[in-house]
Amino acid sequence: MVTGTYKDRTLNIIDTLFQQLVAVFVLLVLWEVFKNYSLSNVHAWHVILCTIGIGLCMAEGLLLFNKENSFLKDMDRATRGTVHGGVMCAACISLTIGIALKIDQKVQASSNHFTSNHSKIGLTAWILILISAIIGILTANIRRCPGLGKPPLYRIIHLFLGVSAYILGVVALGFGLNYLESLTGANGKIALMVFLALYVAYSLLGPIKSCYNHFFG
Ligand code: HEM
C-alpha cells in the first residue's frame, strides 16, 4: 500500500493505470485471436507469441528502468537487473518462436517472405532485440572480464539498441493489428492503437531518463 505524499499517490495511480492499459491491450488482442482462430492454427500462435513478446514482456522489462515506479520502489538495483534480464529473455524466446512459426507457415505455403512493411519492420526489430540482449548479458558481466572495455559504453549501446528494437517492435505490432479480422470495427482498432501509443510512451520514460543522465547527469 502506498502512503506518503500526494506525489507518491499520484505516481501510484498513474502506474496502476499503465498496468491496466497493458492488460486491456494484451487481453483484447488475445480475445480477438481466441474468437477467430483455433489454437491448432499456426498464425494464431504467431499473433499470441509476438503480442506477448513485444506488448507485454518488453513493455514490462523497460518499466524496470523507471526508478520512480511506485511498485518497484523497494526493489534493489541487483534484483531489478535480474528481473529485467528474465523478462527480456522471455520476450526474446516468445518472439523467436512466434516469428519462426510464421516463417515456417509461409515456407509450407510457398509464399514470398518479408514483403510487407509489417514483416520487414518485425524482422529488423527481432534482430535488434537479439543483438541488444547479447550486449545486455555482456554489460551485466563486464566487471568479470576487465579486458572487454568500459561498462558505461556497453550500457548505453544496450539501452540505445533495446529502445530502438522496442519502438520498431511496437510499430510492427501496430501494422499487425490491421491483419486482425473484426476487432470491433475500425473504432476498436483506433482504440487499441491509442492504448498502445499511451503505454509505449509511458514505458519509455525510464530509458529516456537513463539516456539523459548518461549524457548530462
Ligand atoms: C497483432 C499482432 C500481429 C499480427 C496480427 C501479425 C500478423 C502477421 C501476418 C498476417 C503475417 C503474414 C503476412 C506478412 O508477411 O506481412 C505476418 C508476418 C510476419 N510477422 Fe507478424 N503479426 C503480429 C505481430 C508481429 C510482431 C510483434 C512481430 C515482430 C516484432 C511480427 C513479425 C513478423 C514477421 C517477421 C513476419 C514475416 C514472416 C515471413 O515473411 O516469412 N509480427 N504477421
Residues whose N, C-alpha, C, O or C-beta is under 5 A from the ligand:
A	BS01	HEM	V47 C50 T51 I54 I99 K102 I103 K106 N112 H113 F114 S116 H118 S119 G122 L123 A125 G169 A172 L173 G176 L177 Y179 L180
